[in-house]
Amino acid sequence: MRLLITNDDGAYAPGIKALHRALNQDHEVWVVAPETEQSAVGHAITLVDPIRVHPLTPETGMTGWAVSGTPADCVKLALRELLDEPPEMVISGINLGANVGVNLLYSGTVSAATEGAILGLPAISISLGTLTQPDFSHAAAFAAHLVKQYSDLQVPLGVSLNVNVPALPASQIKGVRFCRQSTARLQEKFLKRQDPRGHLYYWQAGETMGTQGDGQTDYPALLEGYVTITPVGHDLTRHGVLSDIRDADVGLPIWDDN
Amino acid sequence: MRLLITNDDGAYAPGIKALHRALNQDHEVWVVAPETEQSAVGHAITLVDPIRVHPLTPETGMTGWAVSGTPADCVKLALRELLDEPPEMVISGINLGANVGVNLLYSGTVSAATEGAILGLPAISISLGTLTQPDFSHAAAFAAHLVKQYSDLQVPLGVSLNVNVPALPASQIKGVRFCRQSTARLQEKFLKRQDPRGHLYYWQAGETMGTQGDGQTDYPALLEGYVTITPVGHDLTRHGVLSDIRDADVGLPIWDDN
């Protein structure tokens, strides 16, 4: 297959190299990824700045481009401008750090796969459940494994699969679990500092918290030792709430034309 | 009520001033908004850079802070650091340009309200359906109207309301319609240019396209002349797809521990 890979840790991050290595054996792989780390950019796209593009150097062992934009920009630009033929699938990752729960909203990795799905392609985002032990080999092997089985799953167009792989030895990975997005979320805190000129600034920090929810949701299942797969869409409507409030009489204010 | 207002067009944009003016009469209003335009940043948060904060100057007629971050950063920072007491509601806008369809994902305006909802607050995002005729008065009046009625709607916590107001004379606004997110999306195109040093760069442009879907969805309803209200959440799981693939036997690849 002809595959497009991207990420949010940047084109020179070890996670994308591991992904490329695992997929390049059996597929034609093109890389279009941010030239610098874009973690937590979510589904940002670049409208107010120009976007620059540099071919990846041969030393990377990868063919493609580094882009001065976000992961979603990379997918759009790849399809509209950079690739001569459209890819058959988009794979985003391997992210250093799980993408579970509410954090899916902040994740450039997940958003790149969502963008691929919006543009009508099968798409996978894949992340490794650790910030400290970056051995991407199992996650990369799982990505290659899932790419081969993707069509059997008959995932509808417009939906991507968000995958998290536990950072465990193979013997401790219990299996694959399809599950819902959990309510786990980044519990943010702000570190207040003073710069050398006496001006205040903040660093945003935080850690993923909250394992409420059962093992049928992503974060608890990942912590139990399962590879998690969540089908992800882009309809934010809360349909149940809509049914409840649909007939409410909000009315219009009294306003004057001017 | 004590209200937090923010936006993605920046603290000095006319839309937030109009919103402030409409709400400040009856409420205690705090502004925490990006210091520069952050359009299309989606749900980005700032983790890899420090965040700076400047009090708004008295000339703005508003009380609060301009922040060197994204709309979602503004909401988090307001709640965690800047406001002495938490607000009772978050209102984001008024955005210049509709936020409908797939564009909700790219919208900093919508993401700020979503962030408020994640943090447990009632929240509204509001946008004006034009890029060229920035008369915010009707949208501002509608925001004030909806704030007063919000509690009657019994919107559950964790859900925000995304509002779009047509850029029409009052006599042509047909009413309020609660509706789903449509499948309308940004049809992006890239303008390829050369800088003075001969290097290529791209501008991302595009327009919202696609009115597929009935008048029970946001973009068609807005074009018909209705104020649209969509309840928005942050669970991206496609539950129907999950049911379909839950028992698929993907299995684990054969991998060696290393």
Interface residues (C-beta under 8 A of the other chain):
Chain A: E37 S39 A40 V41 G42 H43 A44 I45 T46 L47 V48 P50 I51 R52 V53 G69 T70 A72 D73 K76 L77 R80 E81 V102 L104 L105 Y106 V110 S111 T114 I118 D135 S137 H138 A141 F142 A144 H145 L146 Q149 D152 L153 Q154 V155 P156 V159 P169 A170 S171 I173 G175 V176 F178 C179 R180 Q181 R185 L186 E188 K189 F190 K192 R193 H199 L200 Y201 Y202 W203 Q204 A205 V227 I229 T230 P231 V232 G233 H234 D235 L236 T237 R238 H239 V241 L242 D244 I245 R246 D247 A248 V250 G251 L252 P253 W255 D256 D257 N258
Chain B: E37 S39 A40 V41 G42 H43 A44 I45 T46 L47 V48 P50 I51 R52 V53 T70 A72 D73 K76 L77 R80 E81 V102 L104 L105 Y106 V110 S111 T114 I118 D135 S137 H138 A141 F142 A144 H145 L146 Q149 D152 L153 Q154 V155 P156 V159 P169 A170 S171 I173 G175 V176 F178 C179 R180 Q181 R185 E188 K189 F190 K192 R193 H199 L200 Y201 Y202 W203 Q204 A205 V227 I229 T230 P231 V232 G233 H234 D235 L236 T237 R238 H239 V241 L242 D244 I245 R246 D247 A248 V250 G251 L252 P253 W255 D256 D257 N258
